[in-house]
């Protein structure tokens, strides 16, 4: 069966596009490679380099990850698979919020400010 190894970053930021590359070797010949990203099947790639680019979600929860699985099929119909997870790192919030107060220049007694 084909021997497949996925190369992908282990961490990325929300909204970032990441490239996932499948290195495939087979004694007969590779027919195609199919990628599955979080359960969604992508169209098969029939030509090397076997790769996809995925855009990570913009809004994530702490600890969220994306799982990519690739399955290579050789010309004899045998398959081999590999899987990687990409942790989505929340960017550190390093800036304090700013606040601007605006007060009217003149007010009269008993008047409510808004």
N, CA, C and O atoms as a GROMACS GRO file, in nm:
protein
  456
    1UNK      N    1   0.083  -0.120   0.000
    1UNK     CA    2   0.000   0.000   0.000
    1UNK      C    3   0.087   0.126   0.000
    1UNK      O    4   0.205   0.120   0.035
    2UNK      N    5   0.030   0.237  -0.038
    2UNK     CA    6   0.106   0.362  -0.036
    2UNK      C    7   0.145   0.400   0.106
    2UNK      O    8   0.073   0.373   0.202
    3UNK      N    9   0.261   0.462   0.118
    3UNK     CA   10   0.306   0.518   0.245
    3UNK      C   11   0.288   0.668   0.234
    3UNK      O   12   0.341   0.730   0.142
    4UNK      N   13   0.214   0.726   0.328
    4UNK     CA   14   0.182   0.869   0.320
    4UNK      C   15   0.220   0.937   0.450
    4UNK      O   16   0.196   0.884   0.558
    5UNK      N   17   0.279   1.056   0.439
    5UNK     CA   18   0.313   1.137   0.555
    5UNK      C   19   0.264   1.278   0.530
    5UNK      O   20   0.298   1.341   0.430
    6UNK      N   21   0.182   1.329   0.623
    6UNK     CA   22   0.131   1.466   0.611
    6UNK      C   23   0.228   1.563   0.676
    6UNK      O   24   0.280   1.538   0.784
    7UNK      N   25   0.251   1.673   0.609
    7UNK     CA   26   0.330   1.783   0.663
    7UNK      C   27   0.238   1.904   0.676
    7UNK      O   28   0.184   1.954   0.578
    8UNK      N   29   0.223   1.949   0.800
    8UNK     CA   30   0.135   2.063   0.829
    8UNK      C   31   0.187   2.130   0.955
    8UNK      O   32   0.253   2.067   1.038
    9UNK      N   33   0.159   2.259   0.971
    9UNK     CA   34   0.198   2.324   1.096
    9UNK      C   35   0.120   2.263   1.212
    9UNK      O   36   0.008   2.217   1.194
   10UNK      N   37   0.180   2.264   1.329
   10UNK     CA   38   0.110   2.212   1.446
   10UNK      C   39   0.023   2.318   1.511
   10UNK      O   40  -0.071   2.286   1.584
   11UNK      N   41   0.054   2.447   1.483
   11UNK     CA   42  -0.022   2.560   1.538
   11UNK      C   43  -0.040   2.666   1.430
   11UNK      O   44   0.044   2.683   1.342
   12UNK      N   45  -0.151   2.737   1.440
   12UNK     CA   46  -0.176   2.849   1.350
   12UNK      C   47  -0.276   2.942   1.418
   12UNK      O   48  -0.338   2.906   1.518
   13UNK      N   49  -0.290   3.061   1.363
   13UNK     CA   50  -0.381   3.161   1.419
   13UNK      C   51  -0.518   3.155   1.354
   13UNK      O   52  -0.530   3.109   1.240
   14UNK      N   53  -0.622   3.200   1.422
   14UNK     CA   54  -0.755   3.204   1.361
   14UNK      C   55  -0.753   3.284   1.232
   14UNK      O   56  -0.690   3.390   1.224
   15UNK      N   57  -0.822   3.233   1.130
   15UNK     CA   58  -0.831   3.302   1.001
   15UNK      C   59  -0.710   3.282   0.911
   15UNK      O   60  -0.712   3.325   0.796
   16UNK      N   61  -0.606   3.219   0.960
   16UNK     CA   62  -0.483   3.200   0.882
   16UNK      C   63  -0.503   3.089   0.779
   16UNK      O   64  -0.573   2.991   0.806
   17UNK      N   65  -0.442   3.106   0.663
   17UNK     CA   66  -0.440   2.999   0.563
   17UNK      C   67  -0.316   2.915   0.584
   17UNK      O   68  -0.206   2.968   0.599
   18UNK      N   69  -0.335   2.783   0.586
   18UNK     CA   70  -0.222   2.693   0.605
   18UNK      C   71  -0.218   2.591   0.493
   18UNK      O   72  -0.321   2.548   0.441
   19UNK      N   73  -0.097   2.554   0.457
   19UNK     CA   74  -0.073   2.457   0.349
   19UNK      C   75  -0.045   2.322   0.413
   19UNK      O   76   0.036   2.310   0.505
   20UNK      N   77  -0.113   2.220   0.363
   20UNK     CA   78  -0.093   2.083   0.409
   20UNK      C   79  -0.044   2.003   0.289
   20UNK      O   80  -0.111   1.998   0.185
   21UNK      N   81   0.071   1.941   0.304
   21UNK     CA   82   0.135   1.867   0.195
   21UNK      C   83   0.141   1.720   0.232
   21UNK      O   84   0.176   1.686   0.345
   22UNK      N   85   0.107   1.632   0.138
   22UNK     CA   86   0.115   1.488   0.159
   22UNK      C   87   0.231   1.433   0.078
   22UNK      O   88   0.232   1.440  -0.045
   23UNK      N   89   0.330   1.378   0.148
   23UNK     CA   90   0.440   1.307   0.082
   23UNK      C   91   0.395   1.162   0.067
   23UNK      O   92   0.362   1.096   0.166
   24UNK      N   93   0.394   1.112  -0.057
   24UNK     CA   94   0.342   0.978  -0.082
   24UNK      C   95   0.445   0.897  -0.161
   24UNK      O   96   0.505   0.946  -0.256
   25UNK      N   97   0.463   0.772  -0.118
   25UNK     CA   98   0.551   0.680  -0.190
   25UNK      C   99   0.476   0.548  -0.210
   25UNK      O  100   0.403   0.503  -0.122
   26UNK      N  101   0.496   0.489  -0.326
   26UNK     CA  102   0.433   0.360  -0.356
   26UNK      C  103   0.518   0.287  -0.458
   26UNK      O  104   0.579   0.350  -0.545
   27UNK      N  105   0.524   0.154  -0.449
   27UNK     CA  106   0.607   0.076  -0.541
   27UNK      C  107   0.547   0.064  -0.680
   27UNK      O  108   0.619   0.036  -0.776
   28UNK      N  109   0.417   0.085  -0.692
   28UNK     CA  110   0.351   0.072  -0.822
   28UNK      C  111   0.324   0.210  -0.884
   28UNK      O  112   0.362   0.235  -0.998
   29UNK      N  113   0.260   0.297  -0.810
   29UNK     CA  114   0.225   0.431  -0.858
   29UNK      C  115   0.105   0.483  -0.782
   29UNK      O  116   0.016   0.406  -0.745
   30UNK      N  117   0.103   0.612  -0.760
   30UNK     CA  118  -0.006   0.676  -0.686
   30UNK      C  119  -0.114   0.718  -0.784
   30UNK      O  120  -0.087   0.784  -0.884
   31UNK      N  121  -0.237   0.679  -0.753
   31UNK     CA  122  -0.350   0.718  -0.836
   31UNK      C  123  -0.401   0.856  -0.795
   31UNK      O  124  -0.417   0.944  -0.879
   32UNK      N  125  -0.428   0.873  -0.663
   32UNK     CA  126  -0.476   1.002  -0.614
   32UNK      C  127  -0.465   1.008  -0.462
   32UNK      O  128  -0.441   0.908  -0.396
   33UNK      N  129  -0.483   1.129  -0.410
   33UNK     CA  130  -0.485   1.153  -0.266
   33UNK      C  131  -0.611   1.234  -0.235
   33UNK      O  132  -0.640   1.334  -0.299
   34UNK      N  133  -0.685   1.187  -0.135
   34UNK     CA  134  -0.806   1.256  -0.092
   34UNK      C  135  -0.782   1.313   0.047
   34UNK      O  136  -0.735   1.243   0.137
   35UNK      N  137  -0.814   1.441   0.064
   35UNK     CA  138  -0.801   1.509   0.192
   35UNK      C  139  -0.939   1.523   0.256
   35UNK      O  140  -1.038   1.550   0.188
   36UNK      N  141  -0.944   1.505   0.389
   36UNK     CA  142  -1.066   1.525   0.465
   36UNK      C  143  -1.031   1.623   0.577
   36UNK      O  144  -0.942   1.598   0.657
   37UNK      N  145  -1.103   1.736   0.581
   37UNK     CA  146  -1.077   1.840   0.680
   37UNK      C  147  -1.197   1.849   0.773
   37UNK      O  148  -1.306   1.888   0.731
   38UNK      N  149  -1.176   1.812   0.899
   38UNK     CA  150  -1.286   1.810   0.998
   38UNK      C  151  -1.410   1.740   0.945
   38UNK      O  152  -1.522   1.787   0.965
   39UNK      N  153  -1.389   1.627   0.878
   39UNK     CA  154  -1.500   1.546   0.828
   39UNK      C  155  -1.550   1.583   0.690
   39UNK      O  156  -1.628   1.509   0.631
   40UNK      N  157  -1.506   1.697   0.636
   40UNK     CA  158  -1.550   1.739   0.503
   40UNK      C  159  -1.450   1.690   0.398
   40UNK      O  160  -1.332   1.725   0.401
   41UNK      N  161  -1.499   1.608   0.305
   41UNK     CA  162  -1.413   1.551   0.201
   41UNK      C  163  -1.387   1.655   0.093
   41UNK      O  164  -1.479   1.719   0.042
   42UNK      N  165  -1.260   1.671   0.058
   42UNK     CA  166  -1.220   1.760  -0.050
   42UNK      C  167  -1.203   1.679  -0.178
   42UNK      O  168  -1.182   1.558  -0.170
   43UNK      N  169  -1.211   1.741  -0.296
   43UNK     CA  170  -1.190   1.667  -0.420
   43UNK      C  171  -1.051   1.601  -0.422
   43UNK      O  172  -0.954   1.656  -0.371
   44UNK      N  173  -1.045   1.483  -0.483
   44UNK     CA  174  -0.919   1.409  -0.491
   44UNK      C  175  -0.817   1.485  -0.574
   44UNK      O  176  -0.851   1.550  -0.673
   45UNK      N  177  -0.692   1.475  -0.534
   45UNK     CA  178  -0.580   1.538  -0.604
   45UNK      C  179  -0.505   1.425  -0.676
   45UNK      O  180  -0.452   1.335  -0.610
   46UNK      N  181  -0.500   1.430  -0.809
   46UNK     CA  182  -0.439   1.322  -0.887
   46UNK      C  183  -0.298   1.353  -0.934
   46UNK      O  184  -0.236   1.271  -1.002
   47UNK      N  185  -0.246   1.469  -0.899
   47UNK     CA  186  -0.110   1.505  -0.944
   47UNK      C  187  -0.027   1.556  -0.828
   47UNK      O  188  -0.073   1.634  -0.744
   48UNK      N  189   0.098   1.511  -0.825
   48UNK     CA  190   0.194   1.562  -0.725
   48UNK      C  191   0.229   1.705  -0.763
   48UNK      O  192   0.234   1.736  -0.882
   49UNK      N  193   0.255   1.792  -0.668
   49UNK     CA  194   0.252   1.768  -0.524
   49UNK      C  195   0.109   1.759  -0.474
   49UNK      O  196   0.022   1.835  -0.515
   50UNK      N  197   0.086   1.664  -0.384
   50UNK     CA  198  -0.046   1.643  -0.326
   50UNK      C  199  -0.059   1.738  -0.208
   50UNK      O  200   0.004   1.719  -0.105
   51UNK      N  201  -0.143   1.840  -0.225
   51UNK     CA  202  -0.153   1.942  -0.121
   51UNK      C  203  -0.287   2.013  -0.125
   51UNK      O  204  -0.357   2.013  -0.225
   52UNK      N  205  -0.320   2.073  -0.012
   52UNK     CA  206  -0.436   2.160  -0.003
   52UNK      C  207  -0.398   2.280   0.083
   52UNK      O  208  -0.305   2.274   0.164
   53UNK      N  209  -0.471   2.387   0.064
   53UNK     CA  210  -0.459   2.504   0.150
   53UNK      C  211  -0.594   2.521   0.217
   53UNK      O  212  -0.697   2.526   0.150
   54UNK      N  213  -0.591   2.531   0.349
   54UNK     CA  214  -0.716   2.549   0.423
   54UNK      C  215  -0.709   2.680   0.500
   54UNK      O  216  -0.603   2.721   0.548
   55UNK      N  217  -0.823   2.744   0.511
   55UNK     CA  218  -0.833   2.866   0.590
   55UNK      C  219  -0.901   2.830   0.721
   55UNK      O  220  -1.012   2.776   0.723
   56UNK      N  221  -0.833   2.859   0.830
   56UNK     CA  222  -0.886   2.825   0.962
   56UNK      C  223  -0.999   2.920   0.998
   56UNK      O  224  -1.004   3.032   0.949
   57UNK      N  225  -1.091   2.876   1.084
   57UNK     CA  226  -1.203   2.962   1.123
   57UNK      C  227  -1.155   3.090   1.190
   57UNK      O  228  -1.053   3.091   1.260
   58UNK      N  229  -1.228   3.198   1.168
   58UNK     CA  230  -1.196   3.328   1.229
   58UNK      C  231  -1.232   3.330   1.377
   58UNK      O  232  -1.160   3.388   1.459
   59UNK      N  233  -1.344   3.266   1.411
   59UNK     CA  234  -1.391   3.266   1.549
   59UNK      C  235  -1.371   3.125   1.604
   59UNK      O  236  -1.422   3.027   1.549
   60UNK      N  237  -1.295   3.116   1.713
   60UNK     CA  238  -1.264   2.986   1.770
   60UNK      C  239  -1.282   2.988   1.922
   60UNK      O  240  -1.291   3.095   1.983
   61UNK      N  241  -1.286   2.871   1.978
   61UNK     CA  242  -1.291   2.857   2.123
   61UNK      C  243  -1.155   2.809   2.171
   61UNK      O  244  -1.082   2.748   2.093
   62UNK      N  245  -1.120   2.836   2.294
   62UNK     CA  246  -0.991   2.790   2.345
   62UNK      C  247  -0.976   2.638   2.327
   62UNK      O  248  -1.068   2.562   2.358
   63UNK      N  249  -0.861   2.597   2.278
   63UNK     CA  250  -0.834   2.455   2.258
   63UNK      C  251  -0.885   2.398   2.127
   63UNK      O  252  -0.869   2.279   2.101
   64UNK      N  253  -0.948   2.481   2.045
   64UNK     CA  254  -1.003   2.430   1.919
   64UNK      C  255  -0.891   2.388   1.825
   64UNK      O  256  -0.784   2.448   1.824
   65UNK      N  257  -0.917   2.284   1.748
   65UNK     CA  258  -0.820   2.237   1.650
   65UNK      C  259  -0.891   2.191   1.523
   65UNK      O  260  -1.011   2.165   1.523
   66UNK      N  261  -0.815   2.183   1.416
   66UNK     CA  262  -0.865   2.134   1.289
   66UNK      C  263  -0.791   2.004   1.260
   66UNK      O  264  -0.668   1.999   1.273
   67UNK      N  265  -0.864   1.900   1.222
   67UNK     CA  266  -0.803   1.771   1.192
   67UNK      C  267  -0.805   1.748   1.041
   67UNK      O  268  -0.909   1.760   0.976
   68UNK      N  269  -0.688   1.713   0.988
   68UNK     CA  270  -0.674   1.686   0.845
   68UNK      C  271  -0.631   1.540   0.830
   68UNK      O  272  -0.534   1.496   0.893
   69UNK      N  273  -0.702   1.467   0.747
   69UNK     CA  274  -0.667   1.329   0.717
   69UNK      C  275  -0.651   1.318   0.566
   69UNK      O  276  -0.731   1.372   0.489
   70UNK      N  277  -0.547   1.247   0.524
   70UNK     CA  278  -0.526   1.224   0.381
   70UNK      C  279  -0.515   1.075   0.356
   70UNK      O  280  -0.452   1.001   0.432
   71UNK      N  281  -0.578   1.032   0.249
   71UNK     CA  282  -0.572   0.891   0.209
   71UNK      C  283  -0.519   0.885   0.066
   71UNK      O  284  -0.575   0.944  -0.026
   72UNK      N  285  -0.410   0.809   0.050
   72UNK     CA  286  -0.351   0.789  -0.083
   72UNK      C  287  -0.398   0.654  -0.137
   72UNK      O  288  -0.405   0.556  -0.063
   73UNK      N  289  -0.430   0.651  -0.265
   73UNK     CA  290  -0.473   0.527  -0.331
   73UNK      C  291  -0.374   0.500  -0.443
   73UNK      O  292  -0.344   0.589  -0.523
   74UNK      N  293  -0.324   0.376  -0.450
   74UNK     CA  294  -0.231   0.344  -0.558
   74UNK      C  295  -0.308   0.289  -0.678
   74UNK      O  296  -0.430   0.270  -0.673
   75UNK      N  297  -0.236   0.263  -0.785
   75UNK     CA  298  -0.301   0.217  -0.908
   75UNK      C  299  -0.359   0.077  -0.896
   75UNK      O  300  -0.435   0.034  -0.983
   76UNK      N  301  -0.326   0.004  -0.788
   76UNK     CA  302  -0.383  -0.127  -0.761
   76UNK      C  303  -0.506  -0.118  -0.670
   76UNK      O  304  -0.570  -0.219  -0.642
   77UNK      N  305  -0.539   0.003  -0.625
   77UNK     CA  306  -0.656   0.023  -0.540
   77UNK      C  307  -0.627   0.013  -0.392
   77UNK      O  308  -0.719   0.028  -0.312
   78UNK      N  309  -0.504  -0.013  -0.352
   78UNK     CA  310  -0.470  -0.019  -0.209
   78UNK      C  311  -0.454   0.122  -0.156
   78UNK      O  312  -0.422   0.215  -0.230
   79UNK      N  313  -0.478   0.139  -0.024
   79UNK     CA  314  -0.474   0.273   0.035
   79UNK      C  315  -0.384   0.278   0.157
   79UNK      O  316  -0.358   0.177   0.222
   80UNK      N  317  -0.338   0.398   0.186
   80UNK     CA  318  -0.264   0.430   0.308
   80UNK      C  319  -0.308   0.568   0.353
   80UNK      O  320  -0.342   0.653   0.271
   81UNK      N  321  -0.309   0.591   0.485
   81UNK     CA  322  -0.360   0.718   0.538
   81UNK      C  323  -0.267   0.775   0.645
   81UNK      O  324  -0.187   0.704   0.705
   82UNK      N  325  -0.281   0.905   0.666
   82UNK     CA  326  -0.213   0.973   0.776
   82UNK      C  327  -0.304   1.087   0.820
   82UNK      O  328  -0.388   1.135   0.743
   83UNK      N  329  -0.287   1.129   0.946
   83UNK     CA  330  -0.373   1.234   1.002
   83UNK      C  331  -0.290   1.327   1.089
   83UNK      O  332  -0.199   1.284   1.159
   84UNK      N  333  -0.324   1.456   1.083
   84UNK     CA  334  -0.259   1.558   1.166
   84UNK      C  335  -0.365   1.653   1.219
   84UNK      O  336  -0.468   1.675   1.156
   85UNK      N  337  -0.337   1.709   1.337
   85UNK     CA  338  -0.423   1.812   1.394
   85UNK      C  339  -0.346   1.943   1.400
   85UNK      O  340  -0.226   1.945   1.429
   86UNK      N  341  -0.417   2.051   1.371
   86UNK     CA  342  -0.359   2.185   1.378
   86UNK      C  343  -0.430   2.258   1.491
   86UNK      O  344  -0.550   2.284   1.484
   87UNK      N  345  -0.355   2.292   1.595
   87UNK     CA  346  -0.412   2.368   1.706
   87UNK      C  347  -0.428   2.513   1.664
   87UNK      O  348  -0.336   2.572   1.606
   88UNK      N  349  -0.544   2.569   1.693
   88UNK     CA  350  -0.568   2.709   1.658
   88UNK      C  351  -0.540   2.791   1.783
   88UNK      O  352  -0.613   2.783   1.881
   89UNK      N  353  -0.434   2.869   1.778
   89UNK     CA  354  -0.390   2.949   1.892
   89UNK      C  355  -0.464   3.082   1.893
   89UNK      O  356  -0.471   3.153   1.793
   90UNK      N  357  -0.518   3.112   2.007
   90UNK     CA  358  -0.581   3.244   2.021
   90UNK      C  359  -0.470   3.346   2.037
   90UNK      O  360  -0.378   3.327   2.117
   91UNK      N  361  -0.477   3.453   1.963
   91UNK     CA  362  -0.375   3.558   1.972
   91UNK      C  363  -0.383   3.624   2.109
   91UNK      O  364  -0.491   3.650   2.161
   92UNK      N  365  -0.268   3.651   2.165
   92UNK     CA  366  -0.264   3.717   2.296
   92UNK      C  367  -0.314   3.860   2.283
   92UNK      O  368  -0.276   3.933   2.192
   93UNK      N  369  -0.400   3.900   2.376
   93UNK     CA  370  -0.451   4.036   2.380
   93UNK      C  371  -0.353   4.118   2.462
   93UNK      O  372  -0.351   4.110   2.585
   94UNK      N  373  -0.271   4.198   2.395
   94UNK     CA  374  -0.164   4.271   2.463
   94UNK      C  375  -0.194   4.418   2.482
   94UNK      O  376  -0.116   4.490   2.544
   95UNK      N  377  -0.308   4.466   2.430
   95UNK     CA  378  -0.341   4.608   2.443
   95UNK      C  379  -0.460   4.627   2.535
   95UNK      O  380  -0.561   4.558   2.524
   96UNK      N  381  -0.447   4.722   2.624
   96UNK     CA  382  -0.557   4.756   2.714
   96UNK      C  383  -0.664   4.833   2.635
   96UNK      O  384  -0.632   4.902   2.539
   97UNK      N  385  -0.789   4.820   2.676
   97UNK     CA  386  -0.893   4.896   2.608
   97UNK      C  387  -0.876   5.045   2.634
   97UNK      O  388  -0.819   5.086   2.735
   98UNK      N  389  -0.927   5.125   2.542
   98UNK     CA  390  -0.921   5.270   2.561
   98UNK      C  391  -1.064   5.322   2.581
   98UNK      O  392  -1.161   5.265   2.530
   99UNK      N  393  -1.073   5.428   2.654
   99UNK     CA  394  -1.202   5.487   2.683
   99UNK      C  395  -1.192   5.638   2.667
   99UNK      O  396  -1.098   5.700   2.717
  100UNK      N  397  -1.286   5.695   2.597
  100UNK     CA  398  -1.288   5.841   2.580
  100UNK      C  399  -1.421   5.894   2.632
  100UNK      O  400  -1.527   5.852   2.587
  101UNK      N  401  -1.415   5.984   2.727
  101UNK     CA  402  -1.535   6.047   2.781
  101UNK      C  403  -1.554   6.183   2.716
  101UNK      O  404  -1.459   6.257   2.693
  102UNK      N  405  -1.678   6.213   2.687
  102UNK     CA  406  -1.709   6.342   2.628
  102UNK      C  407  -1.815   6.410   2.714
  102UNK      O  408  -1.922   6.353   2.736
  103UNK      N  409  -1.786   6.529   2.761
  103UNK     CA  410  -1.878   6.604   2.846
  103UNK      C  411  -1.918   6.731   2.771
  103UNK      O  412  -1.832   6.799   2.715
  104UNK      N  413  -2.047   6.762   2.770
  104UNK     CA  414  -2.087   6.888   2.704
  104UNK      C  415  -2.021   7.007   2.772
  104UNK      O  416  -1.996   7.007   2.893
  105UNK      N  417  -1.994   7.109   2.692
  105UNK     CA  418  -1.927   7.227   2.746
  105UNK      C  419  -2.015   7.304   2.844
  105UNK      O  420  -1.965   7.354   2.945
  106UNK      N  421  -2.143   7.316   2.815
  106UNK     CA  422  -2.231   7.391   2.905
  106UNK      C  423  -2.352   7.307   2.942
  106UNK      O  424  -2.410   7.238   2.858
  107UNK      N  425  -2.389   7.315   3.067
  107UNK     CA  426  -2.511   7.248   3.112
  107UNK      C  427  -2.587   7.345   3.201
  107UNK      O  428  -2.529   7.439   3.256
  108UNK      N  429  -2.714   7.324   3.215
  108UNK     CA  430  -2.791   7.408   3.306
  108UNK      C  431  -2.834   7.322   3.424
  108UNK      O  432  -2.844   7.199   3.414
  109UNK      N  433  -2.859   7.386   3.535
  109UNK     CA  434  -2.894   7.315   3.659
  109UNK      C  435  -3.016   7.229   3.639
  109UNK      O  436  -3.114   7.274   3.579
  110UNK      N  437  -3.013   7.104   3.689
  110UNK     CA  438  -3.127   7.014   3.680
  110UNK      C  439  -3.140   6.942   3.548
  110UNK      O  440  -3.230   6.860   3.532
  111UNK      N  441  -3.052   6.968   3.454
  111UNK     CA  442  -3.059   6.905   3.322
  111UNK      C  443  -2.990   6.768   3.328
  111UNK      O  444  -2.884   6.754   3.389
  112UNK      N  445  -3.048   6.670   3.265
  112UNK     CA  446  -2.989   6.536   3.261
  112UNK      C  447  -2.893   6.530   3.142
  112UNK      O  448  -2.926   6.569   3.030
  113UNK      N  449  -2.772   6.480   3.170
  113UNK     CA  450  -2.673   6.462   3.063
  113UNK      C  451  -2.690   6.327   2.998
  113UNK      O  452  -2.721   6.228   3.065
  114UNK      N  453  -2.672   6.321   2.868
  114UNK     CA  454  -2.682   6.192   2.801
  114UNK      C  455  -2.564   6.172   2.710
  114UNK      O  456  -2.555   6.069   2.644
   0.00000   0.00000   0.00000
